[in-house]
């Protein structure tokens, strides 16, 4: 009778090598990305341990948690040993990580440069497959009072309601605005529609003694600042 192989079960590993026990004994920082994912999925398949399976999934993304976070549930389920429940668990955990990053950025509410705007907004819109237009409302200390999604799906003068944008500014007592939208294509070149909308909002805001400080185009890894490029 063929002996049943159990060598890939985490239960058979030395206690110090088991991800859960390792986290308990040594702390979260002691674990690799693969070991943390292994805790999420709990078990591997007949040929590999949970850690081995996690290493293989990570390897398919170039060992990038950022790329793993964009992987669909269906794609995760293509790995042997990953069913729908495990795939959803991985997706949920990485989404929490993305939201935590955004929350950490929100705690640093004072805007000091275009890079601080990018740090705040990249987790929100940088990886979307559609365009969104947001406005950051600031007080006279350049601290964010409120951030608003003004449109979704495209950037044109007809889709962005300038009156609504300024109505919010007056209600909030904002003294300045920063415009932000994403380019899913990855291009950082502002379109004519981007430029026209910036001019339209700037002119309307100036008439109310509200200043448009910047307009950022955000992609996954980079940004374009109208202010930095002298276009405001």
N, C-alpha and C positions, 0 to 999 in steps of 0.2 A: 504494500500500500504506500502510495506516494505521501511523503511527509508534508504537512501543510506549513507553508512559510509564514512566519509571523515577524520576521526581522524588520519589516517596514512600519510596524506599529510603534507609535511614540511611547506606548505603555512599556515596551521592552527596552527603551533607552535608559541609560544611566539617569538618575533623577536630576543631576546637575545639567544635563543636556536637553531636558524636556522644556519646551518654551514656557508653559504656564509656571512650572516650578522655578525656572530660571528667572522669570520676571519677579516672582515672589521673593526669591532669595537675593537677587542682584539689582533689581530695579528695571524700569522700562528702557533706560538708555543702553543697557547691556545687550539687548536683543537686536538682531539684524531685522531689516524690513521683511525678509522672508519668514523669520520666526514670528513676527507680529501678525502677519497674514495667516500663518499656520494656526495661531490661536483662534482666529476668526473662523476658519473653515473646520477645525477640529480633527479632521482625518483626511488621509490621502486616498489612494486607490491600491489595488493589489500589487502594483509594481513599484510604488514609491510612497514615501511618507508624506505627511502634510507639509513638512518643511521642503522636501524635494519638489513636491507639486507647486508650492508657492514660489520656489526658486525658478522653476520652469516658466510659470506665468510671468514673473518679473522679467526674466530674460527676454521674453517675447516683446517687451516694451523698451528694451535697452536699459533695463533696471531703473526705469523712471516711474516714480510714484505719480508724477503729474500725468504721464501718458496712461498709466493704469486707471487713474481717476476718470479718464474719458472713455474707457472701454465699456461697451454696452453689456447688459446682463446676458444677452444672446451670445455675444462674443466670449464672455467668461465661461459660459456653459459649453463652449466647444472644447474645453480642456477636460480630459477624462478625469473623473472624480469630482467635478464641479457641477452640481445640480442647481436647480433654480434657487433654492433656499440659500445655498452657499454663495452663489453669485450675487444675490440681493444683499446678503450680509456684507460682502466686500464693497459693493457699490455704496451702501449706506454708510459704512465706516469712512470711506474716502470723501463722501459728501460732507460728513461731519467735520472732517479735517479742513475741507475747503471753507466751510462756514466759520470755523474757528479762526482761520487766517483772516477772513473778512472782519470778524468781530474784533480781533486784535488791532486791525488797522483802524477801525472805528474809534477805538479808545484813544488813538493819537489824532485828535480831531483838528489840531491846528495845521493849516496848509502853509507850508514854507517854500515849496517849489513844485514844479511840474512832476518831479519824480514821486513826491508824496501823494499826488493825485493818482498817479499810475498805481502806486502801491495799494491805495484804497480801492480803486475801481477795477483793476485787472481780475481779481477773484470773482467779481460780480458779472462782468461782461466780456472778459478777454477770451473766453473759450466758447462763446455762443456761436451757433450756426446761422443766426439771424441778427440783424442790426437792432440796437436799442439806443435811445437818446436819453441821457440823464442830465439833470442840473443839480449842482451843489450850491446851496444857499449859505452864505457866510456873513458873520457879523463884522464889526469894525476891527476886531482882533484877528481876523482871518480864521476864525474857528467855525466849523460847520454847524449850522443850526439844523439843517434838514437836507436830505437828498431825495430826489424825486425822479422816477421814471416817467418821462413825458410822452414818449412814443415807442412803439415796438414794430419792427418789420421793415423800416426803411427811413431814410433821412431826406425829406424834402420840405419845402416851405409849407406845403399843404398838410403834412402829417404832424408837424410840430406847431402847436398852438402857442404863439408868442404871447397873446393876451392872458392865457392861463398861466404861463410861466411867470409873468410879471405880477399877476394877481396874487400868486403864492408868495412872491418876494415881498409885496406890500403887507400881506397878512402876517408874515414872519418877522418883519422888520429887518430884512436882509439889506446890507449895504453893497454887497457884491455877489457876483455869480461866477461859477466855472461850468462850462459846457463840456460834456463828455459823451462820445459815442464810439462804438466799435466798428471795425471793418473785418468781417469774417473771412474775407479773401486774403487777409494778411498784408495788403498793401498799405503803406503809410502816407501815400500821396492824397492830399485833400482834393475832393471833387469840386466842381463849380458850385454844385448844390450846397456843399459844406461851407464854402466861402460866402455864398449869398446869405445863407441862414445865419452865419456868424455876424455878418454886417447888419442884417435885419434885427437880430436880438440886441446887438450892441447899441444901435441907434435908438431903439425903443427904450432900452434900459437907461441910457444916458439922459433921456428926456425926463426920467424920474429920479435922477441923481443916484442911479444904481450902476455900478461899473461891472462890465464883463472882463474878468481878469485873464481868462484863458479859455481855450477850446482844445481839448485833447482828443486825438484819434487813438484808440487803444486796440492793439492786437494781442496775440497770446503772449509774446515775449518783449514787445517794444511799443513805443508810443511816439506820436508826433504832437508837438505843442505849438499852437499858433503864436503864443506869446514869445516862446524861445526863438522862433523863426522870424520874429518881427512882423507878423501878419495881423497884429492887433494894435 
